């Protein structure tokens, strides 16, 4: 849900000649708190190279397949 809300918010902002995914990557740390922020800050520098990679890493950390299966049940 966090990624969905964050993406909706970022999609409302347009900056001329600036990649929307770059805006998301730069803004994402400011949207996090607690364990999520600690996780992001603990990642090796340069490990997030795209918005898709960031989403994938975030989801694999905070919504592993086992958790998704439990929620569906």
N, C-alpha and C positions, 0 to 999 in steps of 0.2 A: 504494500500500500504506500509505503514511503516513496519508493521509486516512481510510482504512478503519479502521486501528488507533486513530487519534485519536478518531474518531466512536464506536467501540465503547467506549472508555474513558469518554468524556463521557456516553454514554447510561447508564452505570452510576451516574452521579451525578444526584440529583434535589434541587433546592432549592425549597421551597415558594414559590409566587408568583413564580418566576423563570423566564423563557423559556429552554428548553434551547438554542436557537440562540444566544441572547445569551451563555450560558455558553461555548459553543464559540468564539465570536468573541473573547471576552475571554481565553480560555485558549490559543488557537492560537499566539500569539507565543512562549509558553514551551515549545512542542513543537518549535520549529525551531532549526536550527543552520546554520552556514556560509552558503553562497550563498542558501539558502532564507530565512534570517533577514535577510540583507542585502537581498534582494528585498523582503520585507515592510516593512522599515523605510524603504526608498526610495520606497514608494508615497505619493502625496499623502494627507494627513490627510483622513479622511472618505470615502475612495474605496471602502472596503468597507462596504456598508450592510446586508448580509444574509449568512447562512451560505452560502446557495446561490451568491451572487456571489463570496464568498471561495473556495469550492471551484472554481468556474469559472475564476477568475483564476489560482489555483494550478496547476490542471491545464493551462491554456493555456501557462503559463510553463515548467513542468517536464515536461509530457507532451504536446508538440505532436503533431498528427495524423501527421506523418512518423515520429516516434519510435514511436507506437502501431502504425503499419503495419509498421515494422521488427521490432517485438517479435512481432507476429502471424505474420510470415514465419519 
